[in-house]
Amino acid sequence: MSDEHPTIDDPALGTLSRATTELTDGSILTHDWYGATIIVDGAELELMLEGSDPEEITPLLPRVRETIADLASLRRIASDAVVTNFSNGEPEPHELGEAASDLTLETIEAAADGTIILHLIDTCGEHFPEGYWPAVHLGPDGDVDQVSVES
């Protein structure tokens, strides 16, 4: 990789590289985030860290490491937040349990402001339409600040 877009080697997260997309005409679009793929508990997760150079990414690394260390509890917090946010009233325990198994974490995104966004996928296709997924936004204090649907 050229010095134009240096990689970041992190002992816990691996090598993070500036994200790019090759367009159909062969040109390369460079994004304003760094990315990596890691394996956690046998599952592949995508990492996205907002920033265009290592100086912007480095301060986000500790929060991403903490998030990964807390994934066992954060996965359930995230699925519960999605169900609670989109329910008409208090969700039943079985609804929370079903969502915990149906909604799978796919991507961890770290925004420049310290927000961590957990992007989930609907593995059974019964909770969200094709092409849409829930995202749970965790503020700098670790609490759920927002639940959204993205496409």
C-alpha positions in Angstrom: 0.0 0.0 0.0 1.3 3.5 -0.8 2.1 6.1 1.8 -0.9 8.0 0.4 -3.2 5.7 2.5 -1.1 4.1 5.2 -2.6 1.1 7.0 -3.0 0.9 10.8 -1.8 -2.2 12.5 -3.6 -2.9 15.8 -2.7 -5.9 17.9 -6.3 -6.6 18.8 -8.1 -5.5 15.6 -5.6 -6.5 12.9 -4.7 -4.3 9.9 -7.1 -1.5 9.1 -7.0 -0.1 5.6 -8.6 2.9 4.0 -11.8 1.7 2.4 -12.1 1.8 -1.4 -14.6 0.7 -4.0 -13.7 -0.2 -7.5 -16.2 1.2 -9.9 -17.4 -0.5 -13.1 -15.2 1.8 -15.2 -12.1 0.6 -13.3 -11.6 3.8 -11.3 -11.2 3.6 -7.5 -13.4 5.5 -5.1 -11.7 6.1 -1.8 -14.0 6.4 1.2 -13.6 8.5 4.4 -13.2 5.5 6.7 -10.9 2.7 7.5 -12.1 -0.9 7.6 -11.2 -4.4 8.6 -12.8 -7.8 9.0 -12.3 -9.7 12.3 -13.5 -13.0 13.7 -15.3 -12.9 17.0 -16.8 -16.0 18.5 -16.5 -17.7 15.1 -18.5 -15.0 13.4 -17.0 -12.5 10.8 -17.6 -8.9 11.7 -16.9 -5.8 9.6 -15.2 -2.8 11.2 -15.7 0.7 9.9 -13.9 3.6 11.6 -14.7 7.1 10.4 -11.7 9.1 9.4 -9.4 9.6 6.4 -6.0 9.2 8.1 -4.4 7.4 11.0 -4.4 10.5 13.2 -8.3 10.5 13.0 -8.6 6.7 13.5 -6.2 6.1 16.4 -8.3 7.8 19.1 -11.3 5.5 18.1 -9.3 2.3 18.5 -9.7 1.9 22.3 -13.5 2.3 22.1 -13.7 -0.3 19.3 -11.6 -2.7 21.4 -13.9 -2.1 24.4 -17.0 -2.7 22.2 -15.6 -6.0 21.0 -14.7 -7.1 24.5 -18.3 -6.4 25.6 -20.0 -8.0 22.6 -21.6 -10.8 24.6 -23.8 -8.3 26.5 -24.0 -5.6 23.7 -25.5 -8.0 21.2 -28.5 -8.6 23.5 -28.7 -4.9 24.5 -28.9 -4.1 20.8 -31.5 -6.6 19.8 -33.6 -5.7 22.9 -33.4 -2.0 21.9 -34.6 -2.8 18.4 -37.6 -4.8 19.6 -38.5 -2.2 22.2 -38.1 0.7 19.8 -40.4 -0.9 17.1 -43.0 -2.5 19.5 -46.4 -1.1 20.3 -46.1 -1.4 24.0 -43.9 -3.5 26.3 -42.4 -6.5 24.3 -43.0 -10.0 25.6 -39.9 -12.0 26.8 -40.3 -14.5 23.9 -40.2 -11.6 21.4 -36.9 -10.4 22.9 -35.6 -13.9 22.8 -36.5 -14.5 19.2 -35.0 -11.2 18.2 -31.8 -12.0 20.0 -31.4 -15.1 17.8 -32.8 -13.6 14.6 -30.9 -10.2 14.6 -27.2 -10.8 14.1 -24.4 -8.3 14.4 -22.7 -7.7 11.1 -20.8 -4.4 11.3 -19.4 -2.3 14.1 -19.0 1.4 13.1 -17.1 4.0 15.1 -18.0 7.5 14.3 -15.7 10.4 14.8 -17.8 11.8 17.6 -17.3 8.6 19.7 -20.6 7.0 18.8 -20.5 3.3 18.2 -23.1 2.0 15.7 -24.0 -1.7 15.7 -25.4 -2.7 12.3 -27.6 -5.8 12.6 -29.0 -8.1 9.9 -32.3 -9.9 10.0 -31.3 -13.5 9.4 -34.8 -14.9 9.1 -36.2 -12.0 7.0 -39.3 -11.7 9.1 -38.5 -8.5 11.0 -37.3 -6.1 8.3 -37.9 -5.9 4.5 -35.1 -7.0 2.2 -32.4 -4.3 1.9 -33.1 -2.7 5.3 -31.4 -3.3 8.6 -31.6 -2.0 12.1 -28.7 0.0 13.6 -28.2 0.7 17.3 -26.3 3.8 18.2 -24.3 3.7 21.5 -23.3 7.1 22.8 -19.9 7.8 24.4 -21.2 6.6 27.7 -22.2 3.2 26.2 -25.9 3.8 26.5 -28.3 3.3 23.6 -28.9 6.8 22.2 -30.9 5.9 19.1 -32.2 3.0 17.0 -32.6 3.5 13.3 -33.4 1.5 10.2 -30.9 1.9 7.4 -30.9 0.8 3.7 
